[in-house]
Structure formats: structure tokens, C-alpha cells
Amino acid sequence: MSKKKVCILYTGGTIGMIPTENGFAPAPGTFAKELAAIRDLSSPRMPDWDLVEFDPLLDSSNITYKQWNQIAGAIESRYDDYDGFVVLHGTDTMAYSASALSFMLEGLSKPVIFTGSQIPLCELRSDGKDNLITSVLIAAQDVVHEVCLYFSNELLRGNRATKYSSDRLIAFKSPNYTELAKAGIDMRYRKRAFLEVDPDQPLTVRYLRDTRLAVIKVFPGIKFELFTPIVNGMQGLILETFGSGNIPNYDKALSNLIDEASRTGAVVVVCTQCPQGAVRLGTYEAGSALVNAGAVSGYNMTTEAAVAKLQYLLSQDLTREQVIELMETDLRGELDK
């Protein structure tokens, strides 16, 4: 039986950075040397793997839809040649990218595992070695068939993950959905939590377009009228509200803001600021204005998933009504109603 084969896509991020005069930064050509020094990666028990290094390498804070298209394209062009894929990515926007790829890769039937590290691979105590090795092993197994994020012994659904800590090794959590697997002495999969896939459906990549989106986080005393000029011309607006979808209702400013957004064709999606829980529009009087204004519930989607999903839908040839309907529809396991 031939060995499994995994493609490692190195986009940049902390895992491959080296120290410079201006702090840690990615350096072309150095990461392959770091991988060559890890003996476990050449173990006979490891699958075969190839490294594809992106050019340029990026700090993940510079990731845009263009890089999401690049990652998706790299997977599409190699899809028939590998059993799975590992995407090495900076942690700051990893949850956004994993969410975006989950929507873009329609008909995915192979593992796509995002991972990285909080400490560069070249440093002592780096968490990158275990994250990388375990991700490669998961990608080589025909168990999960979706976009996932592996970090600190947990495998999470990509569009359910959110970055939780900037300085702890347990950097990501999945507040509204169980982990897909836990790595201990053995890998313990929760197969009931997996997405159901059709192995006969071919992979279709839905590339993204440049869209005009905004995220507004509600806070006590917010002056919504200050955002009206920004909303004009937006295609999508995501509101991070209090609790289950509550907003200040001391004046008509928010209604006017949403009316202006709707008048120009924008889709308004309501998410919660709470790490755990869901939006329930209309539960309280303070949120009824959102219902009356035609806002869309994000239910228990993370803000990262909502941003990625809205950009994905706005990149397709859909009417505004279709986008609204699909934002409230579970497409890739990103929400529960």
C-alpha cells in the first residue's frame, strides 16, 4: 500500500518567522531548513509530504480575500495529487481564513487543516512542532472531510473557531460547538460532530471578489449617526450587539443607519459580542428595532465566520434576498438555530 501524501502550504505567520532587528518576521527560504531539522517529519511512520512556500510570505494581519483566493487556488490545483492539506498561517487571522476556506471549498471531501504557533519554530519551547506534526497526521487520515483548525491538542471546525488568547499556547476556542477531536496518547475523534459529505461530489472553488464590508461593535453611548457616512455604499454591515441581540434604543439613530444601509442594498447581520451564545432577535424590546429594520440574525456564528460567509455570498451572483436567506441558513456547519 502506498503511503499517504500531504501538501503543506506555508503562507507565513509566527511558526516560520526568524528574529530580525525589527522583531520576528517571515524570511523566504528559511522555513524548509527548519522542517529538515525536525527528525520526526522524516520518520517512516509519517506520510510523505511536500512544502509549498507562498511568495510573498505574510504576517497574517495583512491577509485579504486575495490571499484566501491564493490558498484556495493552491488546493484546487493540487487536489487530486494529495490526500490532505495543511495550511500554515499566522494566528491573528487564522479563524477568518479557516472560515473563508470552509465556504469557498464547495464539495470538499479531504482534510484541510489550518495550524501555526504562538512561538516560532526556531525558538526553544515552540508549540509549532507538535501542531505541525499532528496536523500532518490528521491530514493524512481519511477521517475528517472539512476545513479544520488544529491547535494545542484540539481539532476545531474552522468556521467555529475564534482566537481566544494572544499569549497563551491554548490560543483558540470553539465556544458554540464541540471540538472535533482531542489529541492525547491517542487521537479521539467525535465523529458525530463531523460534517456529512458526498464523496462523489467534485470540488468546486468559489473565488471571492472585492466587497465592501464593515463591522461595528456596539458600546454604551454609541453615536450611530457617526457611522452613517461609512455605511453609505457598503454591501454588508455586521453589528456586534449586546447579549442576544440588544442595542441602545434611546433615539432613532440606529434605525436611520440600518434604513440607509438597506436603501443602498446592504445586508445587515447581527452577531453577539458574547463569546458564547446566540442572537435571538426580538427577545427583548431593546432589540426589536433590528427586527423592524430588516436586520438578519447571525445566530451563534462567530464574527469571523459571519464576515467570511457574507463576503462569500456577496461574491456570488445572488440577489440581496438570496444573500439574506442564506446568511440565516447553515451551509458548512457554521451555525445552529
Phi, psi and omega in degrees: 000131181288151180288151174292157183228130184238140175257124177260117178260113182260108183265345185129201178100173186303323187305327183252009183282157176234157179290137176228178179297335182253022181100182181293139180207152177289146179226121182303137173086349184272334186291323179301324178292322177297318180294322181296335181277351180270105186297325183300330182291342178256011178295144177301338181276352178274148173292161170293149180211152175236149178252129173244114182262125181286154179224115003277160171281143188234144159293135189294345176292346178263005180291136175228184178300334179297319178288327174299318176297322180294316179296314180298319179294322179295322177289316181301316184288343182244008191301320183279351185263349186226155178275340179190171185226142173241126179252113177272126195211150174295150187284334187302319182239018182300320181294325175296313183293319178296322177295314181300313181294330179297326178277324185290326184270082182281132182080018180297131178228019178229157179291134169234111189246117174273137174204176180183213179202162174268338179237132182304150182299332182282351184263155172296149179066019179297136174275000185291326185298309181293318179302317182290309184298314181293323178297319178296319179295318178295319181295336182273349182263139180273064183244299177267146181228053182204177178276123183234170175230122179250130180199133174050052172075010178233137175256120184244151171295133187301318183272010173248354185272152174215146179287126187257326185219142178267346184227004175258155180288333171275087191268340187234149174225161174238087192291336186241012178206143182295156174293152179277336179197155172234136180261118172233225172298323173241160173274117182256107181270143172258082189295335178292341181270355184286155170288143173276135182232157175258106184296343180271351179281127181287154176290130174233124180265124177261098183287152184264153176251167175289117181236160182254103181238155175218148174239125179241122177265120181287140176217160182301127179085010181301140178257094185297333182296338179291338184266352183303316178298330181287320184293327181301115181099355178285147174268334181210143180226126177249123178258123172268104187261174175286150169046234185268019177120033182264146180220157176298137179234034182280351174207187183264010188298319181292317178302318179295322180296313181292322177300318179294319178297315181293323181298327180267007174093008182284151174260126182255120183245135182254121173243168178258148175286341182291134178300327181235141180120183187224158173280131175231085184298135178090357179295322179239153181301327183295342179254000184294333180298328179292320177296313182296331182273357177086023178288157183256137179280133173270000181050237182252027173292144169290159176298323178300315180293321180296318178298311182295317181294318180295319178295320177300312182292321179289345178273351178265166179273073183241152173283165178300321180295322178293320178298316179299314181297317183285334176297330180264008180252136177287115182258318185226031181077022185274346183211158170237140175264000000 
